[in-house]
Amino acid sequence: MGFANLKKMETENIVALSDVDWGYAGKNGVFDRYPNAKKYYDFRKMYDELGKSIDAVMVATADHTHAIVAADAITMGKHVYVQKPLTHSVYESRLLTKLAKKHKIASQMGNQGASGSGVRQVCDWIWNGEIGTVKRVDVFTDRPIWPQGLSRPEPQNKPDTLDWDSFIGPAPMRPYNSIYTPWNWRGWWDFGTGALGDMACHMLHPVFKGLQLGYPTHIQGSSTMLLTESAPNAEYVKYTFPARKGKGSVAQYPEVDVYWYDGGLQPERPKGVPAGKNLNDSGGGVIFYGTKDTLICGCYGVNPWLVSGRKPTGKQWVNSSLTANDHEKDWIRAAKENASRRKETTSPFSEAGPFNEMVVLGVAAVRLQSLNQVLNWDGQNMKFTNIPAGAKIKTIIKDGFKIHDGHPTFNKTWTDPVDANAFAEELIKHTYRAGWSLPAMPA
């Protein structure tokens, strides 16, 4: 994705590239395309050498290093474009949100649908009251399309062109295996956030923006077999958001439940949808159940339509001529504007940060599912409030599956039980490996 983003930023002077895998970067052509850019393995060295001369940084690394790369850039006063999911944890999202505000930089998360017409149309219809008030939203994606539900593989010899220590970054060290990178890191908890983290920043954006969501109050998750190392093959998450002040023609939004499905799971088909119509549009579907009508759109908010067949022509609340292909250009434009007069991008950290907290909170709920309870969330203080004191949690290291006398059996290997509150706190705010740290959280 870094290469794809850079191709849309070629109106600017690309002076440096930092990549942990020079073999892959060379093979896919990014180094050849920018021969005058100085090459680095470690972004920290790049900052040390060029920090005074660069103006902006585009971050498209594995999820677990988004925050540390971006936070260091922001504290240096650099504008930042960060691929989705914005960060790997709730705390990291809150940090980038506050840092961006403090340093008055131009920011953009790489959920390009935010610049597309579909999200704008969905918001216009909701804010005009076209579907009434919404108390339920169903969202599904057809991901994952990379390996998940796996135990830790055996060590391998790493390629000479890969800086494994830099790839691991702030995560706990582990031996190299080719299944981790490139790209497949999405399915491993230490590096990625599974299908939910990958696609919810696209799928849920019109939901978060259209319904003016903030922090959820309750959340619960479940999945196929949950392993210690990697995300499950399929997940289900339910978020509950409290009543909120409305927008546009809708004075008040009621409490709403938002349901997430991935791994091939799909919600019940809404009444009135034609038989045989595939609701998977560009990677998934979003279903808003309103008191007046049902609104359906695809991934990135594309192709919204009403089940009634009506074609609303009400007020346009979101005025923009941008397309998804303009997402990077929108950030470049904002970076060149004076902070006091800057027009915000379509996915600035002021919105993308709280939104991403919702996304990675769903990941945490899936990983806490063995508590067998609805989790209450205090968003302001980034804390689950009802995990019992002394509760324990453990996860499966290996499933130990085999056939014995014709019967499927499991001889599961489990982690030792750990304190559930401590486990939850680690999901919310990661402990970084020695030598890696984040700047302090602004007040």
C-alpha positions, 0 to 999 in steps of 0.5 A: 500500500505504501507504493500505491500511496506514493504513486499518488503523491508524485506531485511532491519531492519524495526524498527518502524511503524506509523499508525493513525488507529491501528485497521485497521493496526492490522486487516490487519496484518502489526503489527503482521508481524513486532512484534519487530517494535515500534508502533506509532500513530503520525509520529512526535513522532516517529521521535523525539524518533528514528530520530537519529537511523533510515536511511530511511522512507517509506511513504504510508499515505493519499495524503494530508500528504505525503509532511509533513511526507517526508519533515521532514524525508528529512531534518533529512537526511533520504532517502525516498520512497513516494507512488504516487501521490508524494504530494497533491499540486504543491508547495509540489512537488516543495518542495520535489524536492528541499529538496531531491537535497539539502540533497542528499538523495535517493528518489523514488516515488511509481509509480512502472511501472517506473521500468518496461520494458514497460516504457523503451520500450515506451521511446526507440521507441519514442527516436528512432523515430519509430513513428515520432514526437508526437503532441497528446496523449490520456490517460484514466483510468477505475478509480475511484473504490471508492465513489466520487461525494458526499456531506459531510456526517453526523458526526459519533463516531470514533473508539477508535483505530483511532487517528482522529487528526493525520489522519486529519493532516494539513487539515482543521478539520472535524468530523469523518465519516467511509466513509473517511478512510481507502482507500476511502479518495482518493475521498475527496478533503481534503485528496486525489486527485481523479482518476486523482491523483491516476492513472495519476502517473502510466498512464502518466509516459511514456508520461512525460518521453518519450516526455521529458515534463516539465511544461505545458503552458495551461490547462483546465478541465471539469467534471461531477457535481463538488461538494465542498467536493469530486472529480467528478465521471468523469473528462476530462483534456487537457494539452498543452506543448510547443516545447522542445529539443528532445532526441535520434534520435528525434532532436526536439519535437513539441508542444503537447496536452495531454488529460486525461479521467477518470470515464468511459470516453474514447477517440476516437478509433485510426484508424487501431485498430482492431474492438473489441480490448479492449484498457484498459490494466491493468487499462487504456490505453495510445495512442501516435499519431505519424507522422509515427505510433501510439503507444499504451500501458496500465497502467504502460506502459505495453505491448506497441504495434504499430498499424501498426504491426511493431516490432521495433528493434532499439537502447536501450536507457534505459538500465535496467534489473529491473522489477516493482517488483524491484521498492522498491529494487531499492530505497534500493540499491540507499540509500546504495550508496554514494551520490557522486557515486549514480546511480539514482532510476527509479523515483527519485524526480528530475523527479517525482517532476516535473511530479507530479506537472503536475498531481496535476495541472490537479486536480486544473484545474478541480476545477477551471472549472467554470471560463470557460476558458483555464488557462495559467500556469507559471510553474517556478513561480507556478502561473496561469497568466490569471485569471481575477482580481476580478473573483469569483468562487463557488462550490456546497455543495449539489445538492438538487435533487428531483422529482417534478410532474415527473420532475427531479429538483435541488435545489442546495446549493452553497458556497459563492463566493470567489476570484478565484485567492485566491482559485487558490493559495490555490490549488497550496499551501495549508494553513496548519492547526495550529500546522502543517508546512513544512520546508522552500523552498530551494533556 
